Amino acid sequence: MNTLSSTIPNIQKQSLPLVGHQHAHQIVAWQGTRAITLAQFLADVTTVKNLLPKSQHIFNMCADRYHFAVGLAAAIVTGRISLLPSTHTPDMVRQMQVFAPDVFCLHDLVHCEIDLPKFQFPDSPNCEDSSDSVCVIPQIDSAQLVAIVFTSGSTGTPVPHHKYWGTLQGSVLAEAKRIGLPKETNAGTIIGTVPAQHMYGLESSVLLALQSGHALSSKQPFYPADIVCALESVPAPRILVSTPVHMRMLLEAQIDIPEVALVLSATAPLSLTLAQELEQKLKAPLQEIYGSTETGTIATRRPTQTDEWHLFDEVELIQQDEKTFATGGQALGKVVMNDVIELKLDKRFLLQGRTTDLINIAGRRSSITHLNHQLNSIAGVLDGTFYMPDDDSPDHVVRLIACVVAPTLTQQQIIAALRELVAPVFIPRPLFIVPALPRNSTGKLPREALKKLIQTLRTKQI
């Protein structure tokens, strides 16, 4: 595959700005309590771009979100391509090197264990106060390939998805318009609990700030106390970009939370109960983001007000041969969606679950998404999931399994509550109470990790 192609069909060639900020003194980021202006950001980008190795492909592993943003921008202005895989396992790293033999790892760690040629982000690349500088905003070709994100292929080989500057920027600006970010005169700060390397994190915690004239927080908090600390370290208005897992933990911690103007959630369905509790606790509207690695963000909804998702203006959903395809926006051509979607009027739709989640037991149909929603609605359940074992034999009757985090409940109590919510054929056998589910840094629950947990739990039963 030729990753160096600079033009593709259906993208109108034009020059688009690297950032949406226009004045040298505008704040682009916060590193702790240190404000970083547009002038400083551009100076840092220039310093880093002049130090980068000659290679065309960058594996940007910077943990500090500001470092990541500078590295991403330095790559873009020099025509380099950022590789952003879904995981950072040794096998995935090897796959990246096969995909792009010249790739090097940009990192900001004391000890980086990635087995690639390494370039460490320089300490304080530019410490001078550049707030009075005259800023020249780099202009980027809309058809320039700036990143390749990867999904895990069914064969184990990562599947690349090309991201071009014009469609990426357009998607982010559409998101900013839809969620109603504060005006530039009252610019806010985006605090993200998700990694910048993830598609959701890239769009909503990095590019959303850079393109809409807002600031980003360099921190990536995970635990409730860390989230509160990250919120406290930046001025209002604050926008929290997070996941249901992080926000559930934040509520359960029962600690004081600084004022938040807006909350964004993605990566997993958000229950109505949790959405209502979050809006009540944070006294802020909560918007859910819908999209995929292939399409980027394409729709939003406010779950406390409606079940329906609202597509971005430039995106369409079409249904053919019992499949749903997205077109427009970042979805160049027709991109098949892995969800069961019910189309409504006025660019709205309902989600009925993942196509891979659909199950049929003894003639009764449901979805893992629906069953998980019922399970997590039970009072006392902090987190939980159903699991459908692989059906290797046509004569074997498959039974669902469930793993639940519910320290105050017994298995019998959870089963009794489920009997009120789901058909008898969907009652899990067995149901395990566990201290935690093996979720990754974005709150997702990889099937292989869940399978391994269940195998361990079953071994202990023997």
C-alpha positions in Angstrom: 0.0 0.0 0.0 1.3 3.4 -0.9 0.9 5.5 2.2 2.6 8.5 0.6 -0.2 9.4 -1.8 -1.1 13.1 -1.1 -4.4 13.2 -3.1 -7.5 11.1 -3.1 -10.9 11.4 -4.8 -13.8 13.4 -3.4 -11.7 15.8 -1.3 -11.7 19.4 -2.6 -8.1 20.6 -2.6 -7.7 23.7 -0.5 -5.4 25.1 2.2 -6.7 24.7 5.7 -5.2 26.1 8.9 -3.3 23.8 11.3 -5.1 25.4 14.3 -8.3 27.5 14.8 -6.6 30.0 17.2 -5.7 33.3 15.6 -4.0 35.4 18.1 -0.5 34.9 19.6 -1.7 35.2 23.2 -4.6 32.7 22.9 -4.1 29.7 25.2 -3.7 26.4 23.4 -3.0 24.1 26.3 -2.4 23.8 30.0 0.5 21.8 31.4 -0.5 21.6 35.0 -1.2 25.2 35.9 1.1 26.6 33.1 -0.7 28.2 30.3 0.8 27.6 26.8 -0.1 30.3 24.2 -0.5 29.9 20.5 2.9 31.5 19.9 4.6 29.1 22.3 2.8 26.1 20.7 4.0 27.1 17.2 7.5 27.7 18.5 7.5 24.2 20.1 6.2 22.7 16.8 9.1 24.4 14.9 11.7 23.1 17.4 10.4 19.5 17.3 10.0 19.4 13.6 13.6 20.4 13.1 14.8 17.6 15.4 12.7 14.7 14.1 14.4 11.8 12.3 14.1 11.7 8.5 11.6 8.8 8.6 8.2 9.4 7.0 6.2 7.5 9.6 5.8 8.4 13.3 4.5 6.1 16.1 3.4 8.9 18.5 3.4 7.4 22.0 3.6 10.6 24.0 1.7 10.3 27.3 1.5 14.1 27.9 -1.4 15.3 25.7 0.4 18.5 24.9 3.5 16.6 23.8 1.3 14.4 21.6 -0.3 17.5 20.0 3.1 19.1 19.3 4.4 15.8 17.8 1.2 15.4 15.7 1.5 19.0 14.5 5.2 18.7 13.7 4.5 15.6 11.7 1.7 17.3 9.8 3.7 20.4 8.8 6.5 18.3 7.6 4.3 15.9 5.6 4.9 13.0 7.9 2.3 10.4 8.7 1.3 9.5 12.3 0.6 5.8 12.9 -2.1 5.2 15.6 -2.8 1.5 16.3 -5.6 0.4 18.5 -3.2 -1.3 21.0 0.5 -1.1 21.8 1.3 -4.7 22.4 4.6 -6.1 21.2 2.8 -7.9 18.4 1.1 -4.7 17.3 4.4 -2.9 17.3 5.9 -5.6 15.1 3.0 -5.2 12.8 3.6 -1.5 12.6 7.2 -2.1 11.5 6.1 -4.5 8.8 3.5 -2.0 7.6 6.1 0.9 7.6 9.7 -0.3 8.0 11.0 3.3 8.5 8.7 4.0 11.5 10.1 5.4 14.7 8.6 6.0 18.1 8.2 9.5 19.4 7.8 9.3 23.2 8.2 11.3 26.4 8.9 8.5 28.9 12.0 8.0 31.0 12.1 4.3 29.9 10.3 3.5 26.7 9.9 -0.2 26.1 8.6 0.1 22.5 10.9 -2.0 20.3 11.4 0.6 17.6 14.0 3.2 16.8 13.2 5.9 19.4 13.1 9.7 19.5 12.4 11.2 23.0 10.4 14.4 23.1 12.9 17.2 24.0 12.7 18.7 27.5 11.2 22.2 27.3 11.7 22.5 23.6 11.2 26.3 23.8 11.1 28.0 27.2 11.0 31.6 25.9 7.9 33.7 26.3 6.7 34.0 22.7 3.3 35.5 23.5 4.1 38.8 21.7 5.4 37.1 18.6 3.7 37.5 15.2 2.1 34.1 14.5 2.0 32.6 11.0 -0.4 29.7 11.1 0.8 26.8 8.8 -1.7 26.0 6.1 -2.2 22.3 5.3 -3.4 20.8 2.0 -6.9 19.4 2.7 -5.9 16.2 0.7 -2.8 15.6 2.8 -2.7 12.2 4.5 -1.9 13.0 8.1 -2.6 9.8 10.0 -3.3 6.1 9.7 -5.4 4.6 12.4 -5.8 0.8 12.8 -8.5 -1.6 13.8 -7.8 -5.2 14.7 -8.4 -7.3 11.7 -10.2 -10.7 11.9 -7.0 -12.4 10.7 -4.9 -10.7 13.3 -3.4 -8.3 10.8 -4.2 -4.6 11.7 -6.5 -2.9 9.1 -5.3 0.6 8.2 -7.7 3.5 7.8 -6.4 6.7 6.2 -7.2 10.1 7.7 -6.8 13.2 5.5 -6.6 16.7 6.8 -9.7 18.1 5.1 -12.1 15.4 6.3 -10.5 15.1 9.7 -10.8 18.9 10.3 -14.3 19.0 8.9 -15.5 16.2 11.2 -14.0 18.0 14.2 -15.6 21.3 13.4 -18.9 19.6 12.8 -18.6 18.1 16.3 -17.8 21.5 17.8 -20.8 23.0 16.2 -23.2 20.2 17.2 -22.2 20.1 20.9 -22.2 23.9 21.2 -18.8 24.7 22.6 -18.5 28.1 24.3 -17.6 30.9 22.0 -14.0 31.9 21.5 -14.5 34.9 23.7 -15.1 32.5 26.6 -12.8 29.6 25.4 -12.8 26.5 27.6 -10.4 23.8 28.4 -10.9 20.2 27.4 -9.8 17.5 29.9 -9.7 14.0 28.5 -9.6 10.7 30.4 -9.0 8.8 27.1 -5.6 8.4 25.3 -4.9 10.8 22.5 -3.8 7.9 20.3 -7.4 6.5 20.3 -9.7 7.9 17.5 -12.1 9.3 20.0 -9.3 10.8 22.0 -7.6 12.2 18.9 -10.7 13.9 17.7 -12.4 15.0 20.9 -9.5 15.7 23.3 -6.9 17.1 20.9 -8.2 18.3 17.5 -11.4 19.6 19.0 -9.4 22.0 21.1 -6.9 22.9 18.4 -9.5 23.5 15.7 -12.2 25.3 17.7 -10.0 27.9 19.5 -10.1 26.1 22.9 -7.4 24.7 25.1 -6.4 21.2 25.9 -5.2 19.8 29.2 -1.9 17.9 29.0 -3.1 15.4 31.6 -4.7 12.0 31.1 -6.4 11.2 34.5 -7.9 7.8 35.2 -8.9 7.5 38.8 -11.5 9.9 40.3 -9.1 11.8 42.4 -6.9 12.4 39.4 -9.8 13.6 37.3 -10.8 16.1 40.0 -7.2 17.3 40.2 -7.0 17.7 36.5 -10.3 19.7 36.5 -9.1 21.9 39.4 -5.8 22.7 37.7 -7.5 24.6 34.8 -9.9 27.5 34.8 -13.6 27.3 33.9 -15.3 26.7 31.6 -14.2 23.0 31.5 -15.2 20.3 29.1 -14.8 16.7 30.3 -14.2 14.1 27.5 -14.6 10.7 29.1 -16.2 7.2 29.0 -19.0 5.6 31.0 -16.4 3.6 33.0 -14.5 6.6 34.1 -17.6 8.6 35.0 -19.2 5.7 36.9 -16.1 5.5 39.0 -16.3 9.3 39.5 -19.8 9.1 40.8 -19.1 6.2 43.0 -16.2 8.0 44.7 -18.6 10.5 46.2 -16.1 13.4 46.1 -16.6 17.0 45.3 -16.2 17.7 41.6 -15.2 21.2 40.2 -17.7 23.0 37.9 -18.0 21.5 34.5 -19.7 23.2 31.5 -20.1 20.1 29.3 -19.5 16.4 29.3 -18.8 14.2 26.3 -19.0 10.4 26.5 -18.2 7.6 24.0 -16.7 4.1 23.5 -19.7 2.3 25.2 -23.4 2.9 25.5 -24.4 5.1 28.4 -27.4 4.0 30.5 -30.2 6.5 31.0 -29.8 6.2 34.8 -26.1 7.0 34.7 -26.6 9.9 32.3 -29.3 11.4 34.6 -27.1 10.9 37.7 -24.1 12.6 35.9 -26.1 15.6 34.8 -27.5 16.0 38.3 -24.2 15.7 40.0 -22.2 17.8 37.5 -25.0 20.3 36.8 -23.9 20.2 33.1 -25.4 18.8 29.9 -24.0 15.4 28.8 -23.6 14.6 25.1 -22.9 11.2 23.7 -20.6 10.7 20.7 -21.3 8.1 18.0 -18.8 6.9 15.4 -16.0 4.4 14.7 -12.4 4.3 13.8 -13.3 4.0 10.2 -15.7 7.0 10.1 -14.7 9.2 13.0 -17.5 11.0 14.9 -20.6 11.1 12.8 -23.5 11.7 15.3 -24.4 12.9 18.8 -27.3 12.7 21.2 -28.2 13.9 24.6 -29.4 10.7 26.3 -31.4 12.3 29.0 -33.6 13.9 26.4 -33.8 11.4 23.5 -32.9 7.9 22.5 -32.4 9.1 18.9 -29.0 9.9 17.5 -28.6 13.0 15.2 -26.2 12.7 12.2 -23.9 15.5 11.2 -25.1 17.5 8.3 -22.6 16.1 5.8 -23.1 12.4 6.7 -25.7 10.0 5.4 -26.7 6.5 6.4 -28.0 4.2 3.7 -29.2 0.6 4.0 -28.6 -2.1 1.4 -28.7 -5.9 1.7 -29.5 -5.8 5.4 -26.4 -3.7 6.1 -26.0 0.0 7.0 -23.4 2.1 5.3 -22.1 5.6 6.2 -21.2 8.0 3.5 -19.8 11.6 3.6 -17.6 13.3 6.1 -14.6 11.1 6.9 -16.5 8.1 5.5 -14.9 8.2 2.1 -17.0 6.0 -0.2 -19.3 3.6 1.6 -18.3 2.4 5.1 -20.2 -0.5 6.5 -21.3 0.0 10.1 -21.1 -2.8 12.6 -24.3 -1.8 14.3 -28.0 -2.7 13.9 -29.5 0.7 13.0 -33.1 1.8 12.6 -33.3 4.9 10.4 -35.7 7.7 11.4 -36.7 11.0 9.8 -34.5 14.1 9.7 -31.1 12.4 9.8 -31.9 10.6 13.0 -31.6 7.0 13.9 -31.8 4.4 16.7 -29.1 1.9 17.7 -30.3 -1.6 18.3 -27.0 -3.1 19.2 -23.8 -4.4 17.5 -24.2 -6.8 14.7 -21.7 -9.1 16.5 -23.8 -8.8 19.7 -26.9 -10.3 18.2 -27.7 -13.7 19.8 -30.4 -16.3 19.3 -30.9 -18.8 22.1 -33.8 -21.4 21.8 -35.5 -19.2 19.2 -35.3 -16.0 21.4 -33.4 -13.1 20.0 -31.6 -10.3 21.9 -28.3 -8.5 21.9 -25.4 -8.4 24.4 -25.8 -4.6 24.4 -29.4 -4.8 25.5 -28.7 -7.5 28.2 -25.7 -5.4 29.5 -28.0 -2.4 29.8 -30.5 -4.4 31.9 -27.7 -5.9 34.1 -26.2 -2.5 34.8 -29.5 -1.0 35.7 -29.7 -3.2 38.8 -29.1 -1.2 42.0 -25.8 -2.2 43.5 -24.2 -3.3 40.2 -21.2 -1.1 39.6 -20.1 -2.7 36.3 -21.1 -5.9 34.5 -21.2 -7.7 31.2 -22.7 -10.8 29.5 -20.4 -13.1 27.5 -21.5 -15.5 24.8 -19.0 -18.4 24.5 -17.8 -19.5 21.1 -20.2 -22.2 19.8 -17.9 -24.8 18.3 -20.5 -27.6 18.1 -23.9 -27.5 16.4 -25.3 -29.9 18.9 -24.1 -27.9 22.0 -26.6 -25.6 23.8 -24.7 -22.4 24.5 -25.5 -20.6 27.7 -24.6 -17.0 28.5 -22.1 -16.1 31.2 -22.0 -12.9 33.1 -19.2 -11.2 35.1 -20.4 -8.5 37.6 -18.8 -6.0 39.9 -21.3 -5.8 42.8 -19.6 -5.9 46.2 -22.8 -5.5 48.1 -24.8 -8.1 46.3 -24.9 -11.9 46.1 -25.2 -14.1 43.0 -28.7 -15.1 44.0 -29.8 -11.4 44.4 -28.5 -10.5 41.0 -30.1 -13.5 39.3 -33.4 -12.7 41.0 -33.2 -9.1 39.8 -32.4 -10.3 36.2 -35.4 -12.6 36.2 -37.6 -9.4 36.4 -35.8 -7.9 33.4 -34.9 -10.6 30.8 -36.4 -13.8 29.5 -35.4 -17.0 31.3 -33.2 -18.2 28.4 -30.9 -15.2 28.9 -30.3 -15.8 32.6 -26.5 -16.4 32.8 -25.1 -19.7 33.9 -22.7 -19.1 35.6 -22.7 -15.6 37.0 -19.4 -14.5 38.5 -18.9 -11.7 41.0 -15.5 -10.1 40.3 -13.6 -7.2 41.8 -13.2 -5.5 38.4 -13.6 -6.1 34.6 -10.5 -6.1 32.4 -11.3 -2.9 30.6 -8.6 -1.1 28.6 -7.6 2.6 28.9 -10.6 3.8 26.9 -13.1 1.8 29.0 -13.6 -0.9 26.3 -13.8 -4.5 27.2 -11.7 -6.6 24.7 -13.4 -10.0 24.1 -10.1 -11.9 24.5 -9.4 -10.3 27.9 -12.9 -11.2 29.0 -12.5 -14.7 27.7 -9.2 -15.1 29.6 -10.8 -13.9 32.8 -13.7 -16.3 32.5 -11.3 -19.2 31.8 -9.4 -18.3 35.0 -12.7 -18.1 37.0 -13.9 -21.5 35.7 -10.5 -23.1 36.5 -10.9 -22.0 40.1 -14.3 -23.6 40.3 -13.0 -27.0 39.4 
